């Protein structure tokens, strides 16, 4: 392995081999900072051109080998770098981009879970929200198959922050009936921070962060056309996606269109009426690089039309939505700029999102003189609820020059947001919200095996709303105007060290906060998707928490073992409580605060017995308990789960590389630790199977997958299903066939 420099334009070139000096074809050479990369050819050689001056981190990854991340300094020159990769039995050690210093996971102080887009598709998940539940410690609150909200170690809603295209996703996520709103096509993978991440992300990252990585651009000087098709037997659904991307000199282009359509999902006994949905998604991207500058502009438009079931009705296979249903448009524009100096770097991220949420309901009465046909048009044409949320966000981070073993990052972050109502119904009032935060964090490499990381942050959030009077059934509901300001300091400290060369130990202590959302402060009416009248409480204060994480990872040549434990102390946890009153024929609930705690963890192993290189046995157990200090259990806490997977891998380079077959048993225990508004949920077991691989035909490669989820058509209800109160089962057997080809 060596580095030499020859005067020329900035480029990196060399040859990559294995430890026996055999050239490796298809090794990915990629820079997260530049959003660009290339791959090795048949003789293991590569060239990455048009690299800006300054310090740039380059990652070398290849399936079955240990990843390498190396920082190079460029100054109007060519750099030659040859590399010998070591074999790795278990998995690729990937660069984590959701944490401050973008290190390999093995070097990262905070343990972050990652799931690639290909791994998600192998699970046969219908939606992205369902796919991430395969990460230990992550669940979803679901309403049928179309609406899902991530749950991280028992916390969900506004307590989990979602990032997409490098900016925070704002789409009225306070509502239980509001889904994730992100299509799984055109993404590279998902990273999950399980714990408070307010230091880097501000309010709402109190419970954790879901960081969705966008699809990478094409390798340098390449053009690729991609087609992806999936079929779902349970919902009679299809998902079709076509993408084109090209990289030419300093420019990169990307475009992807996706259409998905599903009918009502089927349980072992019946179809659940009006759980049908359809989705249109468009993703565009442009990248540009010059001497000291790199920029990336991305745009995502998503239209989702989601049926809202009112119980088991007519059994059809229709895809045309019935009322009530949601029609949601989401526009996300992001601009990422990287300015490279000699020994430092400035990142400036700008984002603008427009979320337009409409909900259509059935009119109870005809307009006088209106025919049945006219009534149907009237009911389709006017949204009872129509909210538009506009958010401008910014994030500037300056990576100071390294001094000694210290890396330092300082930054500012904020947003400006407006909510406007156009419909006759109001869930939340017209409002304006502004965030502003300042932070600093440092990473210290004590020695080769030990790293320390610490940081501090200050945030301010202001919320102002308009006064509204809404007449409902001859009663007037008043949304009083508020003008609130919330402030918070947060801090974190972490340490990572290696014991006996095979045990990685991480200890992290972090504080987080969440300002009350508009629904909690201002609600005054019957909330959609619930059978209760909700009253806001404008006296609410910040939720704050302090979480302790301790993890151990044992890595031997043929055996992995992990244990992650946490204790999360929450101050002023916000929850709904009944008042005993009745309004609009619904029980009245108001928002109160109480201290609470959550504790638990994830534990498991991965066995790869020698000499059976094709066999893998993976097992994980996850548990979380959440209680208020008054002794009541917290709501929406997932049941304990034990997940076992037996997987075989086989490969024939001439016609079936990367083949696999697997069978898994997911055992969910009885959940009896329930809040006062919940009932217990019985235990159940689900068996899933999968088969797939790459099929080579001439010079083309077809990636195929066949999944069967809930193989034995088990009748069950997940504890986090919002249809549980109506005793509606979760989906039965679902056969998913996938085909992916890149030209």
For each residue, the residues with C-beta under 8 A, 3 or more apart:
1: 81 82 83 84
2: 80 81 82
3: 72 79 80 81
4: 79 80
5: 77 78 79 80
6: 77 78 80
7: 76 77 78
8: 11 76 77 78
9: 49 50 76 78
10: 49 50 51 52 53 74 75 76 77 78 79 291
11: 8 47 48 49 50 51 78 79
12: 29 47 48 51 58 72 78 79 80 81
13: 45 46 47 48 78 79 80 81
14: 45 46 80 81 82 83
15: 23 40 43 44 45 46 82 83
16: 23 24 27 40 44 45 46 60 62 82 83 84 85
17: 20 21 22 23 24 44 82 83 84 85
18: 21 22 24 65 84 85 87
19: 84 85 86 87
20: 17
21: 17 18 84
22: 17 18
23: 15 16 17 40 42 43 44 45
24: 16 17 18 27 40 44 62 65 85
25: 40 41 42 44
26: 39 40 62
27: 16 24 39 40 44 46 60 61 62 65 85
28: 37 39 59 60 61 62
29: 12 37 38 39 40 46 48 58 59 60
30: 36 37 58 59 61 216
31: 34 35 36 37 48 51 56 57 58 59
32: 35 57 59 95 97 102
33: 56 57 102 294 338 345
34: 31 51 52 56 289 294 338
35: 31 32 216 217 252 287 294 296 336
36: 30 31 48 50 217 220 247 252 287 289
37: 28 29 30 31 48 216 219 220
38: 29 46 47 48 219 220 221
39: 26 27 28 29 46 219
40: 15 16 23 24 25 26 27 29 44 45 46
41: 25 44 45 46
42: 23 25
43: 15 23
44: 15 16 17 23 24 25 27 40 41
45: 13 14 15 16 23 40 41
46: 13 14 15 16 27 29 38 39 40 41
47: 11 12 13 38 220
48: 11 12 13 29 31 36 37 38 51 58 220
49: 9 10 11 220 249
50: 9 10 11 36 220 249 250 289 290
51: 10 11 12 31 34 48 56 74 289
52: 10 34 56 74 289 290 291 292 293 294 338 340
53: 10 74 75 76 291 292 340 342
54: 73 74 292 340 341 342 343 344 345
55: 71 72 73 74 340 343 344 345
56: 31 33 34 51 52 71 72 73 74 340
57: 31 32 33 69 70 71 72 95 102
58: 12 29 30 31 48 69 70 71 72
59: 28 29 30 31 32 67 68 69 95 104
60: 16 27 28 29 67 68 69 70 83 85
61: 27 28 30 65 67 92 94
62: 16 24 26 27 28 65 67 85 92
63: 92 658
64: 87 88 89
65: 18 24 27 61 62 85 86 87 88 92
66: 85 86 87 88 93
67: 59 60 61 62 88 92 93 94 95 104
68: 59 60 83 85
69: 57 58 59 60 95 103 104 107
70: 57 58 60 81
71: 55 56 57 58
72: 3 12 55 56 57 58 79 81
73: 54 55 56 343
74: 10 51 52 53 54 55 56 77 79
75: 10 53 342
76: 7 8 9 10 53
77: 5 6 7 8 10 74
78: 5 6 7 8 9 10 11 12 13
79: 3 4 5 10 11 12 13 72 74
80: 2 3 4 5 6 12 13 14
81: 1 2 3 12 13 14 70 72
82: 1 2 14 15 16 17
83: 1 14 15 16 17 60 68
84: 1 16 17 18 19 21
85: 16 17 18 19 24 27 60 62 65 66 68
86: 19 65 66
87: 18 19 64 65 66
88: 64 65 66 67 91 92 93
89: 64 557 558 608 613
90: 555 560 606 608
91: 88
92: 61 62 63 65 67 88
93: 66 67 88 104 105 106
94: 61 67 104 105 114
95: 32 57 59 67 69 102 103 104 105
96: 99 102 103 104 105 108 112 114 191
97: 32 102 191 211 213
98: 112 163 191 193 197 209 211
99: 96 102 103 108 109 110 112 193 200
100: 200 397 409 441 443 453 455
101: 407 409 443 453
102: 32 33 57 95 96 97 99
103: 69 95 96 99 107 108
104: 59 67 69 93 94 95 96 107 108
105: 93 94 95 96 108 111 112 114
106: 93 504
107: 69 103 104 451 496
108: 96 99 103 104 105 111 112 496
109: 99 443 451 452 453 494 495 496 506 508
110: 99 193 195 453 494 506 508
111: 105 108 194 506 508 549 551 553 564
112: 96 98 99 105 108 191 192 193
113: 135 136 137 138 191 192 194
114: 94 96 105 189 190 191 192
115: 119 120 131 132 134 135 189 190 192
116: 119 120 188 189
117: 120 121 184 187 188 189 215
118: 121 122 703
119: 115 116 122 123 134 189
120: 115 116 117 123 125 128 131 132 134 184 190
121: 117 118 124 125 131 184 230 705 738 740
122: 118 119 660 690 692 705 707
123: 119 120 131 134 688 690 707 709
124: 121 688 690 705 707 708 709 734 736 738
125: 120 121 128 130 131 133 134 184
126: 130 145 232 234 235 237 262 734 736
127: 130 131 145 146 148 179 180 184
128: 120 125 131 132 180 182 183 184 187 190 212
129: 132 133 140 142 148 149 150 179 180
130: 125 126 127 133 140 142 145 148
131: 115 120 121 123 125 127 128 134 184 190
132: 115 120 128 129 135 138 140 150 190 192 210
133: 125 129 130 138 139 140
134: 115 119 120 123 125 131 138
135: 113 115 132 138 190 192
136: 113 564 602 604 620 622 643
137: 113 152 153 192 194 564 601 602 622 624
138: 113 132 133 134 135 150 151 152 192 194
139: 133 150 151 638 720
140: 129 130 132 133 148 149 150 151 720
141: 148 149 151 156 176 636 720 721 722
142: 129 130 145 147 148 149 718 720 721 722 730
143: 146 147 148 176 177 179 308 309 529 721 722 723
144: 147 265 272 275 307 309 723
145: 126 127 130 142 234 235 262 265 275 277 731
146: 127 143 179 262 275 276 277 304 306 307
147: 142 143 144 177 178 179 306
148: 127 129 130 140 141 142 143 179 180
149: 129 140 141 142 156 157 160 173 176 178 179 180
150: 129 132 138 139 140 156 160 162 180 210
151: 138 139 140 141 154 155 156 160 636 638 720
152: 137 138 155 156 160 192 194 207 208 210
153: 137 194 195 207 208 566 568 598 600 624
154: 151 598 600 624 626 634 636 637 638
155: 151 152 159 160 206 207 208 568 598
156: 141 149 150 151 152 159 160 207 636
157: 149 160 173 174 176
158: 173 174 204 514 517
159: 155 156 204 206 207 514 543
160: 149 150 151 152 155 156 157 204 205 207 208 209 210
161: 168 197 201 204 205 208 209 210
162: 150 168 169 173 180 182 209 210 212
163: 98 166 167 168 169 201 209 210 211 212
164: 167 169 182 212 214 300 332
165: 212 214 298 300 332 334 351
166: 163 214 334 336 349 351
167: 163 164 332 334 349 350 351 353 393 395
168: 161 162 163 201 204 351 393 415
169: 162 163 164 173 181 182 332 353
170: 173 353 355 389 391 393 415 417
171: 178 181 328 330 353 355 357 389
172: 175 178 355 357 387 389
173: 149 157 158 162 169 170 178
174: 157 158 178 428 517 518 519 520
175: 172 178 427 519 527 528 529
176: 141 143 149 157 529 530 722
177: 143 147 308 326 528 529 722
178: 147 149 171 172 173 174 175 181 357
179: 127 129 143 146 147 148 149 304 306
180: 127 128 129 148 149 150 162
181: 169 171 178 302 304 328 330 355
182: 128 162 164 169 187 212 302
183: 128 186 258 260 279 281 302
184: 117 120 121 125 127 128 131 187
185: 228 239 241 243 256 258 281 283
186: 183 214 215 241 243 256 258 281 283 300
187: 117 128 182 184 190 212 213 214 215
188: 116 117 213 214 215 216
189: 114 115 116 117 119 213
190: 114 115 120 128 131 132 135 187 210 211 212 213
191: 96 97 98 112 113 114 209 210 211 213
192: 112 113 114 115 132 135 137 138 152 208 209 210 211
193: 98 99 110 112 197 205 208 209 211
194: 111 113 137 138 152 153 208 549 564 566
195: 110 153 207 208 508 510 512 547 549 566 568
196: 199 205 206 207 208 490 492 510 511 512 545 546 547
197: 98 161 193 200 201 205 208 209 510 512
198: 201 202 203 205 206 457 459 488 490 510 511 512 513
199: 196 439 441 455 456 457 490 491 492 510
200: 99 100 197 205 439 441 455 457
201: 161 163 168 197 198 204 205 209 413
202: 198 205 413 414 435 437 457 459
203: 198 206 435 459 461 486 488 513 514 515
204: 158 159 160 161 168 201 514 515
205: 160 161 193 196 197 198 200 201 202 208 209 512
206: 155 159 196 198 203 512 513 514 543 544 545
207: 152 153 155 156 159 160 195 196 512
208: 152 153 155 160 161 192 193 194 195 196 197 205
209: 98 160 161 162 163 191 192 193 197 201 205
210: 132 150 152 160 161 162 163 190 191 192
211: 97 98 163 190 191 192 193
212: 128 162 163 164 165 182 187 190
213: 97 187 188 189 190 191
214: 164 165 166 186 187 188 283 285 298
215: 117 186 187 188 243 245 254 256 283 285
216: 30 35 37 188
217: 35 36 245 247 252 253 254 285 287
218: 222 223 224 245 246 247 252 254
219: 37 38 39 222 247
220: 36 37 38 47 48 49 50 247
221: 38 247 248 249
222: 218 219 246 247
223: 218 244 245 246 247
224: 218 243 244 245 246 742 743
225: 242 243 244 742 743
226: 241 242 243 244 245 256 740 741 742 743
227: 241 242 243 739 740 741 742 743
228: 185 239 240 241 242 243 738 739 740
229: 238 239 240 241 738 739 740
230: 121 238 239 736 737 738 739
231: 237 238 736 737 738
232: 126 235 236 237 238 239 262 734 735 736
233: 236 733 734 735 736
234: 126 145 237 265 266 731 732 733 734 735
235: 126 145 232 262 263 264 265 266 276 731 734
236: 232 233 262 263 317
237: 126 231 232 234 260 261 262 263
238: 229 230 231 232 260 261
239: 185 228 229 230 232 258 259 260
240: 228 229 258 259 260
241: 185 186 226 227 228 229 256 257 258 259
242: 225 226 227 228 256 257 258
243: 185 186 215 224 225 226 227 228 254 255 256 257 283
244: 223 224 225 226 253 254 255 256
245: 215 217 218 223 224 226 252 253 254 255 285
246: 218 222 223 224 252 253
247: 36 217 218 219 220 221 222 223 251 252 253 287
248: 221 251 252
249: 49 50 221
250: 50 288 289 290
251: 247 248 286 287 288
252: 35 36 217 218 245 246 247 248 285 286 287 288
253: 217 244 245 246 247 285 286 287
254: 215 217 218 243 244 245 283 284 285 286
255: 243 244 245 282 283 284 285
256: 185 186 215 226 241 242 243 244 281 282 283 284
257: 241 242 243 281 282 283
258: 183 185 186 239 240 241 242 279 280 281 282 283
259: 239 240 241 278 279 280 281
260: 183 237 238 239 240 277 278 279 281
261: 237 238 277 278 279 319
262: 126 145 146 232 235 236 237 265 276 277 278 319
263: 235 236 237 271 276 316 317 318 319
264: 235 271 272 273 274 275 276 307 316 317 318
265: 144 145 234 235 262 271 272 275 731
266: 234 235 270 271 272 731 732
267: 270 271 272 715 728 729 730 731 732
268: 713 714 715 729 732 733
269: 715 729
270: 266 267 312 315
271: 263 264 265 266 267 315 316 317
272: 144 264 265 266 267 275 309 312 723 728
273: 264 309 310 311 312 313 314 315 316 322
274: 264 307 308 309 310 313 321 322 324 325
275: 144 145 146 264 265 272 307 309
276: 146 235 262 263 264 307 318 319 320 321
277: 145 146 260 261 262 304 305 306 307 321
278: 259 260 261 262 304 305 319 321
279: 183 258 259 260 261 302 303 304 305
280: 258 259 301 302 303
281: 183 185 186 256 257 258 259 260 300 301 302 303
282: 255 256 257 258 299 300 301 302
283: 185 186 214 215 243 254 255 256 257 258 298 299 300
284: 254 255 256 298 299 300
285: 214 215 217 245 252 253 254 255 296 297 298 299
286: 251 252 253 254 296 297 298
287: 35 36 217 247 251 252 253 294 295 296 297
288: 250 251 252 294 295 296
289: 34 36 50 51 52 250 293 294 295
290: 50 52 250 293 294
291: 10 52 53
292: 52 53 54 339 340 341
293: 52 289 290 337 338 339 340
294: 33 34 35 52 287 288 289 290 337 338 340
295: 287 288 289 335 336 337 338
296: 35 285 286 287 288 334 335 336
297: 285 286 287 333 334 335 336
298: 165 214 283 284 285 286 332 333 334
299: 282 283 284 285 331 332 333 334
300: 164 165 186 281 282 283 284 330 331 332
301: 280 281 282 329 330 331 332
302: 181 182 183 279 280 281 282 328 329 330 332
303: 279 280 281 327 328 329 330
304: 146 179 181 277 278 279 326 327 328 330
305: 277 278 279 321 325 326 327 328
306: 146 147 179 277 321 325 326 328
307: 144 146 264 274 275 276 277 321 322 324 325
308: 143 177 274 324 325 326 359 528 529
309: 143 144 272 273 274 275 723 728
310: 273 274 313 324
311: 273 726 728
312: 270 272 273 728
313: 273 274 310
314: 273
315: 270 271 273
316: 263 264 271 273
317: 236 263 264 271
318: 263 264 276
319: 261 262 263 276 278
320: 276
321: 274 276 277 278 305 306 307 325
322: 273 274 307 325
323: 360 361 362 379 380
324: 274 307 308 310 359 360 361 362 528
325: 274 305 306 307 308 321 322 359 360
326: 177 304 305 306 308 357 358 359 360
327: 303 304 305 358 359 360 383
328: 171 181 302 303 304 305 306 355 356 357 358
329: 301 302 303 354 355 356
330: 171 181 300 301 302 303 304 353 354 355 356
331: 299 300 301 352 353 354 355
332: 164 165 167 169 298 299 300 301 302 351 352 353
333: 297 298 299 351 352 353
334: 165 166 167 296 297 298 299 349 350 351
335: 295 296 297 349 350 351
336: 35 166 295 296 297 347 348 349
337: 293 294 295 347 348 349 350
338: 33 34 52 293 294 295 345 346 347
339: 292 293 345 346 348
340: 52 53 54 55 56 292 293 294 345
341: 54 292 344 345 346
342: 53 54 75
343: 54 55 73 401 402
344: 54 55 341 398 399 400 401
345: 33 54 55 338 339 340 341 398 399
346: 338 339 341 396 397 398 399
347: 336 337 338 395 396 397 398 399
348: 336 337 339 394 395 396
349: 166 167 334 335 336 337 393 394 395 396
350: 167 334 335 337 392 393 394 395
351: 165 166 167 168 332 333 334 335 391 392 393 394
352: 331 332 333 390 391 392 393
353: 167 169 170 171 330 331 332 333 389 390 391 393
354: 329 330 331 388 389 390
355: 170 171 172 181 328 329 330 331 387 388 389 390 391
356: 328 329 330 386 387 388 389
357: 171 172 178 326 328 385 386 387 388 389
358: 326 327 328 383 385 386 423
359: 308 324 325 326 327 383 384 385 386 423 425 528
360: 323 324 325 326 327 379 380 382 383 384
361: 323 324 379 384
362: 323 324 379
363: 366 375 378 379
364:
365:
366: 363 370 372 375
367: 370 374 375 378
368:
369:
370: 366 367 374 375 378
371: 374 375
372: 366 375 376
373: 376 377
374: 367 370 371 377 378
375: 363 366 367 370 371 372 378 379
376: 372 373 379 380
377: 373 374 380 381
378: 363 367 370 374 375 381 382
379: 323 360 361 362 363 375 376 382
380: 323 360 376 377
381: 377 378
382: 360 378 379
383: 327 358 359 360 386 422 423
384: 359 360 361 423 424 425
385: 357 358 359 423 425 426 427 528
386: 356 357 358 359 383 421 422 423
387: 172 355 356 357 419 420 421 422 423 427 428
388: 354 355 356 357 419 420 422
389: 170 171 172 353 354 355 356 357 417 418 419 420
390: 352 353 354 355 417 418 420
391: 170 351 352 353 355 415 416 417
392: 350 351 352 415 416 417
393: 167 168 170 349 350 351 352 353 413 414 415
394: 348 349 350 351 412 413 414 415
395: 167 347 348 349 350 411 412 413
396: 346 347 348 349 411 412 413
397: 100 346 347 409 410 411
398: 344 345 346 347 409 410 411
399: 344 345 346 347 407 408 409
400: 344 403 407 408 409 410
401: 343 344
402: 343 406 407
403: 400 406 408
404:
405: 444 445 446
406: 402 403 442 443 444
407: 101 399 400 402 442 443 444
408: 399 400 403 440 441 442
409: 100 101 397 398 399 400 440 441 442
410: 397 398 400 439 440
411: 395 396 397 398 438 439 440
412: 394 395 396 436 437 438 439
413: 201 202 393 394 395 396 435 436 437 439
414: 202 393 394 434 435 436 437
415: 168 170 391 392 393 394 433 434 435
416: 391 392 432 433 434 435
417: 170 389 390 391 392 432 433 434
418: 389 390 430 431 432 433
419: 387 388 389 428 429 430 431 432 433 518
420: 387 388 389 390 430
421: 386 387 426 429 430 468
422: 383 386 387 388
423: 358 359 383 384 385 386 387 426
424: 384
425: 359 384 385 470 525
426: 385 421 423 429 468 470 479 525
427: 175 385 387 519 523 525 527 528
428: 174 387 419 431 518 519 522 523
429: 419 421 426 465 466 467 468 479 481 518 522
430: 418 419 420 421 465 466 468
431: 418 419 428 463 464 465 466 518 522
432: 416 417 418 419 463 464 465
433: 415 416 417 418 419 461 462 463 464 518
434: 414 415 416 417 461 462
435: 202 203 413 414 415 416 459 460 461
436: 412 413 414 459 460
437: 202 412 413 414 457 458 459 460
438: 411 412 457 458
439: 199 200 410 411 412 413 455 456 457 458
440: 408 409 410 411 455 456 457
441: 100 199 200 408 409 453 454 455 456 492
442: 406 407 408 409 453 454 455
443: 100 101 109 406 407 451 452 453
444: 405 406 407 451 452 453
445: 405 450 451
446: 405 450 451 452
447: 450
448:
449: 497 498
450: 445 446 447 495 496 497 498
451: 107 109 443 444 445 446 495 496 497
452: 109 443 444 446 493 494 495
453: 100 101 109 110 441 442 443 444 492 493 494 495
454: 441 442 491 492 493 494
455: 100 199 200 439 440 441 442 491 492
456: 199 439 440 441 489 490 491
457: 198 199 200 202 437 438 439 440 489 490 491
458: 437 438 439 487 488 489
459: 198 202 203 435 436 437 487 488 489 490 513
460: 435 436 437 485 486 487
461: 203 433 434 435 485 486 487 515
462: 433 434 483 484 485 486
463: 431 432 433 482 483 484 485 486 515 518 521
464: 431 432 433 481 482 483 484
465: 429 430 431 432 479 481 482 483 518 521 522
466: 429 430 431 479 481
467: 429 478 479 480 481
468: 421 426 429 430 478 479
469: 476 477 478 479
470: 425 426 476 477 478 479 524 525
471: 474 475 476 477
472: 475 476 477 525 584
473: 584
474: 471
475: 471 472 583 584
476: 469 470 471 472
477: 469 470 471 472 524 525
478: 467 468 469 470 524
479: 426 429 465 466 467 468 469 470 522 524
480: 467 522 538
481: 429 464 465 466 467
482: 463 464 465 521 522 538
483: 462 463 464 465
484: 462 463 464 521 538
485: 460 461 462 463
486: 203 460 461 462 463 515 516 541 542
487: 458 459 460 461
488: 198 203 458 459 513 515 542 544
489: 456 457 458 459
490: 196 198 199 456 457 459 510 511 512 513
491: 199 454 455 456 457 510 511
492: 196 199 441 453 454 455 508 509 510 511
493: 452 453 454 508 509 510
494: 109 110 452 453 454 506 507 508 509 510
495: 109 450 451 452 453 506 507 508
496: 107 108 109 450 451 504 505 506
497: 449 450 451 504 505
498: 449 450 501 502 503 504 505
499: 502 503 504 505
500: 503
501: 498
502: 498 499 554 555 556
503: 498 499 500 552 553 554 555
504: 106 496 497 498 499 551 552 553 555
505: 496 497 498 499 550 551 552 553
506: 109 110 111 494 495 496 549 550 551
507: 494 495 548 549 550
508: 109 110 111 195 492 493 494 495 547 548 549
509: 492 493 494 546 547 548 549
510: 195 196 197 198 199 490 491 492 493 494 546 547 549
511: 196 198 490 491 492 544 545 546 547
512: 195 196 197 198 205 206 207 490 544 545 547
513: 198 203 206 459 488 490 542 543 544 545
514: 158 159 203 204 206 542 543
515: 203 204 461 463 486 488 542
516: 486 520 521 540 541 542 543 574 591
517: 158 174 520 521
518: 174 419 428 429 431 433 463 465 521 522
519: 174 175 427 428 522 523 527 534 536
520: 174 516 517 523 536 537 540 574 591
521: 463 465 482 484 516 517 518 536 537 538 540
522: 428 429 431 465 479 480 482 518 519 536 538
523: 427 428 519 520 527 534 535 536 591
524: 470 477 478 479 534 535 536
525: 425 426 427 470 472 477 533 534 584
526: 530 532 533 534 584 586
527: 175 427 519 523 530 532 533 534
528: 175 177 308 324 359 385 427
529: 143 175 176 177 308 722
530: 176 526 527 534
531: 586 587
532: 526 527 576 586 587 588 589
533: 525 526 527 582 583 584 586 587 588 589
534: 519 523 524 525 526 527 530 576 588 589 590 591
535: 523 524 579 588 589 590 591
536: 519 520 521 522 523 524 590 591
537: 520 521 540 590 591 592
538: 480 482 484 521 522
539:
540: 516 520 521 537 572 574 591 593
541: 486 516 572 593
542: 486 488 513 514 515 516 572
543: 159 206 513 514 516 570 571 572 573 574 593
544: 206 488 511 512 513 570 571 572
545: 196 206 511 512 513 568 569 570 571
546: 196 509 510 511 568 569
547: 195 196 508 509 510 511 512 566 567 568 569
548: 507 508 509 566 567 568
549: 111 194 195 506 507 508 509 510 564 565 566
550: 505 506 507 564 565 566
551: 111 504 505 506 562 563 564 565
552: 503 504 505 561 562 563
553: 111 503 504 505 560 561 562
554: 502 503 559 560 561 562
555: 90 502 503 504 560
556: 502 559 560
557: 89 610
558: 89 607 608 609 610
559: 554 556 605 606 607 608
560: 90 553 554 555 556 605 606 607
561: 552 553 554 604 605 606
562: 551 552 553 554 602 603 604 605
563: 551 552 601 602 603
564: 111 136 137 194 549 550 551 601 602 603
565: 549 550 551 599 600 601
566: 153 194 195 547 548 549 550 598 599 600 601
567: 547 548 597 598 599
568: 153 155 195 545 546 547 548 597 598 599
569: 545 546 547 595 597
570: 543 544 545 573 595 596 597 598
571: 543 544 545 595
572: 540 541 542 543 544 593 594 595
573: 543 570 593 594 595 596 628 634
574: 516 520 540 543 591 592 593
575: 591 592 593 594 628 634 635
576: 532 534 589 590 591 592 677
577: 589 590 591 592
578: 587 588 589
579: 535 588 589 590
580: 588
581: 587 588
582: 533 585 586 587 588
583: 475 533 586 588
584: 472 473 475 525 526 533
585: 582
586: 526 531 532 533 582 583
587: 531 532 533 578 581 582
588: 532 533 534 535 578 579 580 581 582 583
589: 532 533 534 535 576 577 578 579
590: 534 535 536 537 576 577 579
591: 516 520 523 534 535 536 537 540 574 575 576 577
592: 537 574 575 576 577
593: 540 541 543 572 573 574 575
594: 572 573 575 628 629 630
595: 569 570 571 572 573 628 629
596: 570 573 626 627 628 629 634
597: 567 568 569 570 626 627 629
598: 153 154 155 566 567 568 570 624 625 626 627 634 637
599: 565 566 567 568 624 625
600: 153 154 565 566 622 623 624 625
601: 137 563 564 565 566 622 623
602: 136 137 562 563 564 620 621 622
603: 562 563 564 620 621 622
604: 136 561 562 618 619 620 621
605: 559 560 561 562 618 619
606: 90 559 560 561 616 617 618
607: 558 559 560 616 617 618
608: 89 90 558 559 613 615 616
609: 558 612 615 617
610: 557 558 613
611:
612: 609 615
613: 89 608 610 649
614: 648 649 650
615: 608 609 612 646 647 648
616: 606 607 608 645 646 647 648 649
617: 606 607 609 644 645 646 647
618: 604 605 606 607 644 645 647
619: 604 605 642 643 644 645
620: 136 602 603 604 642 643
621: 602 603 604 640 641 642 643
622: 136 137 600 601 602 603 638 640 641 643
623: 600 601 640
624: 137 153 154 598 599 600 637 638
625: 598 599 600 633 637 673
626: 154 596 597 598 633 634 637 673
627: 596 597 598 631 632 633 634 673
628: 573 575 594 595 596 631 632 633 634
629: 594 595 596 597
630: 594
631: 627 628
632: 627 628 675 676
633: 625 626 627 628 637 673 674 675
634: 154 573 575 596 598 626 627 628 637 675
635: 575 674 675 677 678
636: 141 151 154 156 720
637: 154 598 624 625 626 633 634 671 673 674 719
638: 139 151 154 622 624 641 671 719 720
639: 668 669 670 671 681 683 719
640: 621 622 623 668 669 671
641: 621 622 638 666 667 668 669
642: 619 620 621 666 667 669
643: 136 619 620 621 622 664 665 666 667
644: 617 618 619 664 665 666 667
645: 616 617 618 619 662 663 664
646: 615 616 617 662 663 664
647: 615 616 617 618 660 661 662
648: 614 615 616 660 661 662
649: 613 614 616 658 659 660
650: 614 656 659 660 661 693
651: 656 657 658 659 693
652: 655 656 657 659
653: 657
654: 696
655: 652 695 696
656: 650 651 652 659 693 694 695 696
657: 651 652 653 693 694 696 701
658: 63 649 651 693 694
659: 649 650 651 652 656 692 693 694
660: 122 647 648 649 650 690 691 692 693
661: 647 648 650 690 691
662: 645 646 647 648 689 690 691
663: 645 646 687 688 689 690
664: 643 644 645 646 687 688 689
665: 643 644 685 686 687
666: 641 642 643 644 685 686 687 688
667: 641 642 643 644 683 684 685
668: 639 640 641 683 684 685 686 716 718 719
669: 639 640 641 642 683
670: 639 680 681 682 683
671: 637 638 639 640 674 680 681 719
672: 680
673: 625 626 627 633 637
674: 633 635 637 671 678 679 680 681
675: 632 633 634 635 678
676: 632
677: 576 635
678: 635 674 675 719
679: 674 724 725
680: 670 671 672 674
681: 639 670 671 674 717 718 719 724
682: 670
683: 639 667 668 669 670
684: 667 668 714 716
685: 665 666 667 668 714
686: 665 666 668 709 710 711 714 716
687: 663 664 665 666 710 711 712 714
688: 123 124 663 664 666 707 708 709 710 711
689: 662 663 664 707 708 711
690: 122 123 124 660 661 662 663 705 706 707 708
691: 660 661 662 705 706
692: 122 659 660 703 704 705 706 738
693: 650 651 656 657 658 659 660 703 704
694: 656 657 658 659 701 702 703 704
695: 655 656 701 702 703 704
696: 654 655 656 657 700 701 702
697: 700 701 702
698:
699:
700: 696 697 741 743
701: 657 694 695 696 697 741 742
702: 694 695 696 697 739 740 741
703: 118 692 693 694 695 738 739 740 741
704: 692 693 694 695 738 739 740
705: 121 122 124 690 691 692 736 737 738
706: 690 691 692 735 736 737 738
707: 122 123 124 688 689 690 734 735 736 738
708: 124 688 689 690 711 733 734 735 736
709: 123 124 686 688 731 733 734 736
710: 686 687 688 713 714 731 732 733 734
711: 686 687 688 689 708 733
712: 687 733
713: 268 710 732 733
714: 268 684 685 686 687 710 732
715: 267 268 269 729 732
716: 668 684 686 729 730
717: 681 721 723 724 727 728 729 730
718: 142 668 681 721 724 730
719: 637 638 639 668 671 678 681 724
720: 139 140 141 142 151 636 638
721: 141 142 143 717 718 724 728 730
722: 141 142 143 176 177 529 725
723: 143 144 272 309 717 726 728
724: 679 681 717 718 719 721 727 728
725: 679 722
726: 311 723
727: 717 724
728: 267 272 309 311 312 717 721 723 724
729: 267 268 269 715 716 717 732
730: 142 267 716 717 718 721
731: 145 234 235 265 266 267 709 710 734
732: 234 266 267 268 710 713 714 715 729
733: 233 234 268 708 709 710 711 712 713
734: 124 126 232 233 234 235 707 708 709 710 731
735: 232 233 234 706 707 708
736: 124 126 230 231 232 233 705 706 707 708 709
737: 230 231 705 706
738: 121 124 228 229 230 231 692 703 704 705 706 707
739: 227 228 229 230 702 703 704
740: 121 226 227 228 229 702 703 704
741: 226 227 700 701 702 703
742: 224 225 226 227 701
743: 224 225 226 227 700
